């Protein structure tokens, strides 16, 4: 299992953004939407994610399905309570063998476009939503292939620190 960075924003990014408390959560007087873009590159393995550059999002830290292995590049607007992001990825996709063990385990080349946001609800509570569109690269769709070459997905995650 790869180690996860649970600090938001991580201390390795240098100084904390304007309007943030030492815990990483926005101070009460911070704007809703920031103006500082940040770029991250994340390597997602089947069940986990590892930071290459930048920081892991909440949805990276709590991967529920094991259906993609990709390099994801994410641009995030930071320094506000609401941090929207857009992302693109290249890699592999398969049907999650843990969720659907009886289906074929074919691995296919794939590309992914997505977006979402992280919302600091309170000092110790964060919500995140990620939606993505995945395109499977195949020369043709054969009858034995379980799914079509275009997949839509969404993931809602929450974190509360005690």
C-alpha positions in Angstrom: 0.0 0.0 0.0 1.3 3.4 -0.9 1.5 6.1 1.8 -1.1 8.9 1.5 -0.5 12.5 2.3 -3.5 13.5 4.5 -2.7 17.2 5.0 -4.5 19.7 2.9 -2.6 21.5 1.5 0.5 19.4 2.2 3.4 21.1 4.0 5.7 20.1 1.1 4.0 22.8 -1.0 6.0 25.4 0.8 4.2 28.2 2.6 0.5 28.0 3.3 -1.9 29.9 1.0 -3.2 33.2 2.1 -6.2 33.0 4.4 -5.4 29.5 5.6 -5.0 28.4 9.1 -2.0 26.2 10.2 -4.3 23.1 10.0 -4.8 23.8 6.3 -8.5 24.7 6.5 -9.6 28.2 5.4 -9.8 30.9 8.0 -13.3 32.4 8.5 -12.5 35.5 6.4 -11.2 33.6 3.3 -12.9 34.0 0.0 -15.2 31.4 -1.4 -13.3 31.0 -4.6 -9.5 31.3 -4.8 -7.5 32.7 -7.7 -4.3 30.7 -7.4 -4.0 27.8 -9.9 -2.0 24.7 -8.7 -1.0 21.8 -10.9 -0.7 18.2 -9.6 0.4 15.0 -11.3 -0.9 11.8 -9.6 -0.1 8.2 -10.4 -3.2 6.1 -9.7 -2.7 2.4 -9.4 -5.6 0.0 -9.4 -6.5 0.7 -5.7 -4.4 3.6 -4.5 -2.8 6.9 -5.6 0.7 8.3 -5.3 1.6 12.0 -5.6 4.2 12.8 -8.3 3.9 16.6 -8.1 1.5 18.8 -6.1 -1.0 17.2 -3.7 -3.5 14.4 -3.5 -7.2 15.4 -3.6 -9.7 13.9 -1.2 -11.0 11.6 -4.0 -7.5 10.3 -4.6 -7.0 9.5 -0.9 -10.2 7.4 -0.8 -10.3 5.3 -4.0 -13.3 2.9 -3.8 -13.0 1.1 -7.2 -10.0 -0.6 -8.7 -10.9 -0.1 -12.3 -8.2 2.4 -13.5 -4.4 2.8 -13.5 -3.5 6.2 -14.9 -1.3 9.2 -14.7 -3.7 12.1 -13.9 -2.8 15.8 -14.4 -5.0 18.1 -12.4 -5.3 21.9 -12.4 -6.9 23.2 -9.3 -7.9 26.8 -8.3 -6.8 27.0 -4.6 -6.8 29.4 -1.7 -10.6 29.5 -1.2 -13.3 27.5 0.5 -14.3 26.1 -2.9 -11.5 24.6 -4.9 -12.7 23.6 -8.4 -10.4 21.4 -10.6 -10.2 19.9 -14.1 -8.1 16.8 -14.9 -7.0 14.7 -17.7 -5.5 11.2 -17.6 -3.9 8.5 -19.7 -3.5 4.8 -18.8 -5.4 1.6 -18.4 -9.0 0.7 -17.5 -10.6 -2.6 -16.5 -13.8 -3.9 -14.7 -13.2 -3.9 -11.0 -12.6 -7.6 -10.1 -13.6 -7.0 -6.5 -17.0 -5.6 -7.3 -17.8 -7.9 -10.3 -15.6 -11.1 -9.9 -17.5 -13.1 -12.6 -16.9 -10.7 -15.4 -13.8 -10.8 -17.7 -10.7 -8.9 -16.5 -9.6 -7.4 -19.8 -7.3 -4.5 -19.4 -7.7 -1.8 -22.0 -5.9 1.5 -22.9 -7.9 4.5 -21.8 -8.0 8.3 -21.6 -10.0 10.2 -19.0 -11.3 13.8 -18.7 -12.9 15.0 -15.6 -13.5 17.8 -13.1 -15.0 18.5 -9.7 -14.4 20.5 -6.6 -13.3 20.3 -2.9 -15.3 22.3 -0.5 -14.1 23.2 3.0 -17.4 23.1 4.9 -15.9 23.8 8.3 -12.4 24.0 9.8 -12.2 20.2 10.1 -14.7 19.1 7.4 -14.2 18.8 3.7 -16.5 17.5 0.9 -15.3 16.6 -2.6 -17.0 15.6 -5.8 -15.2 14.2 -8.9 -16.9 13.3 -12.2 -15.1 11.8 -15.1 -15.6 10.6 -18.7 -13.4 7.7 -19.8 -12.8 6.6 -23.4 -11.5 3.1 -24.0 -9.2 2.7 -27.0 -10.2 -0.3 -29.0 -10.2 -1.0 -32.7 -13.7 -2.4 -32.6 -16.4 -3.4 -30.1 -16.8 -7.1 -30.1 -19.9 -8.9 -28.7 -18.0 -10.5 -25.8 -16.9 -7.1 -24.5 -19.0 -6.2 -21.4 -19.1 -2.4 -21.7 -19.1 0.2 -24.5 -16.0 2.4 -25.1 -17.5 5.4 -23.3 -17.9 5.5 -19.5 -19.2 8.1 -17.2 -18.5 8.1 -13.4 -18.9 10.3 -10.4 -17.6 10.0 -6.8 -18.6 12.0 -3.7 -16.3 11.9 -0.7 -16.2 13.5 2.7 -13.7 13.8 5.5 -14.1 15.0 9.1 -11.1 15.3 11.4 -11.6 14.7 15.1 
